[in-house]
Amino acid sequence: MSQRTETIEFELEPTDLRRLSNLCGPFDENLKHIERRLGVEITHRGHHFRLIGHAHTVAAVQNILRDLYVETATVKGKDGHVEPQQVHLAIQQAKVLEQDSTDPAAEKMTHIKTKRGLIKPRNHNQAGYVRSILAHDVNFGIGPAGTGKTYLAVACAVDALERQEIRRILLTRPAVEAGEKLGFLPGDLAQKVDPYLRPLYDALFEMLGFEKVEKLIERNVIEVAPLAYMRGRTLNDAFIILDESQNTTMEQMKMFLTRIGFNSKAVITGDITQIDLPRGQRSGLRHAIEVLSQVSDISFTFFQAGDVVRHPVVQRIVQAYEEFDTGQERRERSS
């Protein structure tokens, strides 16, 4: 896929200032949305538009703008308005965000900027994971402890928030160790759930600093909630991270995946070898891998023991457990 920069100029016809205003949105908000999502520069004087960006992207943006302009036509006396949801769907349908992994520029895409510095994936699998998060709205990161699943998901969320692609970050996980019955624990809701979400907090503190995170939590820009409290909600303009998803039930996983609204991303992380659910209860993560493997626009990244980026002994521990489990399965089959 070509990555040269190209400029395209074109006219939107027929000329109609009311339709042009509806296309651009208040304060050109719709055009800014396309610029943020697709990394192009859009300028216009009246109906004459100029696009600057990668060759394949500007061609797609031209088609998006033409299609959205058609939507502004008056139908049965009613003016056509272009809503943010329509812009989001037009971008998704154009499939411009799907990058060719063989691209030299694709590697740079995986570098995540935060105020505390640049975060770079440490191996090929992590780089692919970040690219998948950028290109898809629903992403599964599955693998053993220490592979960077949660850390990179939080980094992508912080990056999206700082670039104003989303309005809030929502962190959740099943509090299965407390049996999802949080009433007996001391404190308010956040204090009850805090111990279970500590890995997510640690990553946030590292990227944004303690004071910034506290302020964002107070303003509900960063929200922390147990999975049980997601029911009945629609989450628009949000980056949602479900951690420890191997401990969800099938019903909880389906409930979570159907909460996703317009211009939202969901990242689901988990390790199917560390399920804490009561014996006999099937993991929602295992079930989702089977059910959703063929669904388009959903990505799965599977990490191996070789991707562990903690202390070298952790990698050997994970490999030892894998070998033991494999051996046990063989013995059970032969007996």
N, C-alpha and C positions, 0 to 999 in steps of 0.2 A: 504494500500500500504506500503510495507516494506521500512524502512528508514535506514537499517543497511548499513555500508560502505563495499564495496566489491571490490576486485581486479580481473580484467580479463586480461589474456595474450593470444594473438593470432597472427597468421602469415597471411599476405596478399599475396595471390598467384594469378597468376604466378609472380616470382621475375623479376622485371623490374625497374631499377633506374629512367628511364625517366618518367614512369607512376607514380612512388612514388613521384617524384618531382612535377608533375602536381597535384597530390592529395593534397599534403601539402601546395602548393602555395608558393609565394615568402616569405622568412623568416618565413615559417610555419604559414602564416596568416590564412589559412583555418582552421588549427587545433586550433589556438588561438580563432577563432570565435566560434567554437563548445565549447571550454572550457568556454568562457565567458557566452554564452547563457545557457548552461546546467549544469554548476557548476561541471565539472569533470576535472580530471588531465590526460592529454594524454602525454605519453613519448614513444619514439620509437628509436630503434637502427636498421637501415636498415628497413626491412620489418617486424620486430618483434615489435608489439605494446603492450603497457601496459596501462590499464585504471583503474583509482581509483575514486570511487564515490558511490552514492546511488545505491543499487542493480538494481532497475528498470531502472535507467538512464544509467549505464554502458552497460547494455544489449542492450539498444536502440542505444547508440553511436557506439557500435560494428557493428550493422546492417547498420547504416548510413555510416560508413567508408567503409564497404564492398561494399555497393551500389555505393558510389562515386568512388571507385576504378574501378568498372566495367565501369563507364563513361569515364575513362582515356584510354580505349582501342583504338587502331588505327583502324579507319573505312575508307575504300576506300583510304588508303594512308595518311589520315589526323590524326594527333595526337589529342587525346581528352584532353581538358583543363577543369579543374573544376573552374568555376567562383564563386565569392562570392554569386551571386544570386542563384546558384544551391545548395550551402551549406545551405542558408537560407530556401529554399523550402524543402530540405531534412529534416531539423529540424522541420518545420511546419507539414510535412506529418507524421512524427514519433509521433506527439502529445505528446512529453515527457513533455512539459511545463505545461500541465494540471495537477494540483496538487489535491490530495484528501483532501477536506476541513476538514475531520475528523482526519487528521494527526496531532500529537502533534507538529511536526516540521513545519507544515504549518503556525502556529501562529507566529513563529519566522520570517518566510518569510515576514510578513507584516511590520516588523520594518525597517524603511528606514533610512540609515545613510547619513548624510550630514556633511560638515565641521563644521557647527554650533551646531551639536549634533544629537541625535537619535530622530526620529519622530515616535511615536506610534499611531496607530488608537485608538480612544477612545471608540468604541463600535463594536459589532459584524458585523454590516452592513458596517462600514468603513473598517474593516479588510477584509471582502469579496470583497469589491471594489478594494482594493490594490492587492489582490490575482488575481482578474480578469484582472487588468491592466498588471500584470506580465505574465499572461498565454495567453492573447489574443492580437491580433494586432489592433482590433477596439473595443473600449469600450465606452459605454454610461453611464454617471452618471446623474440620473434624480431625482430631489427632491427640497424641499423648501430651502430658504436661510439659511445659517449657518450650513449646514450639512457636510461641509468640502470637497465638490466635487472638487472645483478648487484647493484648497490648497494641497490636497493629489495628484492630478494629476501633479501639479508643482513639488512636492517632488519626485515623481517617475521619472519625466523628469530629474531633477538635479542628482538623483542617477544614472540613466542610462548614463548621460553625464560624470560623474566623474569616472564611471567604464569603459568608452570608448566603451560602447555598441552602442552608436549613435554618430554622428558627430556634430549635431546641434539641437537646440530647436526652434520651430516655434510657435509663439503665435498669435492667430487671433480671431476676433469676429466681428459680423455684427455691423456696426456703425449706427444702425437704428434710433437712436435719432436725428442724423444729416441727416437722409434720404439717407444715403450712398453717398451723394453729399458733398465731403470733400473739394472741391475747395475753398469755401468762408472762410474756417477756416484759421487762421494765421499759419505760420511756414511751415517746410518741412513735408514730409509724416509721419515720426515718431511722430512729435509734434502734428499733426492733430489727430492722432489716440490714442496718449498717454492717454488722459483723460478716454477713454473707456476701456483701458487695465490696469488701475491702480490696480485692485485686483491681477492680475497676477504679476505685478511688485512688489507689496508689499510682496508677497510670495517669489519671487526670492531674493529680498533684505534681507529678514529674513534668508534665507538658505545659501546665498553665500556672502552677504555683498555688499555695494554700489559699491566699487571700482572694485571688480571682475565682477559684472554684467555689469558695464560701459565698461570694457575692452572687455568682450565677445560680447557685442552689436557692438562695433567698429569693431571687427574681423568677424562680421556676424555669430558667433557661436550661438548667440541668435538673432532671427529675429522677428520683430514685423510688422505686415501688416494687413490691413483691408481685410475682406473676399473677397471682389470684386477683389482683386489683386491676388487671388489664381488661377484664370482661366488660363488654358493652361500649368500649371506647373506639373512636376512629382517630388515628394519629396522622395528621397532615403536617408537612414541612418539618419532619422530625427524622433524626438518626437514632434508630432503636437497636440496642444491643441486648440480646438474650444470652447470658452466660450460664455455664453448667447445664446446658439444655438436655444432656443425657438423663437428667433427673425430672424431666417433664413427663406427664402421662400423654397418651395419644390425644386425649380430649384437650389438654392444655396446649399442646403444640398447634393443633388445628385452630384453637381459639386465638392464640398469639398471631399466627400467620394471617388471619383474617382481620387483624386490627390495622393493617398498613393502609394509609391513605395516600392522597396525591402528594407528589414531590417528597416522598419519604423513602428511606433506605432501612433495611433490616439486616443485621448480621447475627447469625446464630452460631455460637461456639459450643463445643462439647467434646468429651472423650468417652467413647462408647465402652471403654474398658473399665470405667470407674462409676458404674451405676449404683446409686444408693437407694433406689426404690425398693419397697417391700418385695420379698421373693414372690415370683409369679406375675408381677405387674410389668407389662411391656413398656419399654422406653419410647417416648414420643419421638426422640431423635432417630433411633433405629427405624421406626415406622416411617418417618418422613423421608429418609434416604431411599427406601423402597418405593414409596408412593410418588415422590416428586422427581425422581431421577430423569424422567423424560420430559419434564415440563420446561418449556423455553423460558428464557429470562430469569432462570434460577441457576446460580452457580454453586458447585461443590468443590472445595479444596480439601484434599486428604493429606495430612502430614504423617510422616513416618518417624521412627526413632532417630534416624539420621538427621532430622531437621531440628532436634533439640538444641537450644542455644543457651542453656544454663551450664552449670558446672559439668565438665566432661563425664564425671561419674554418674550424673543423672541419665545421660544417654545410655550408659552401660546398664544401669538399673532397669530402664524401660525395655531394653533389648532382652535382658535376662527374664523379665516377666513375660514378654512376648513368646520367648522360646519355651518357657514353662507351660504357658497356656496352650501353645500348639501341641506340645508333647502330651499334655493331659487329654486334649481332644482326641488325639490318635489312640491313646490307651482306652478311652471310653468307647471308641468305635470298634476296636479290636475285641473288647471284652463282651 
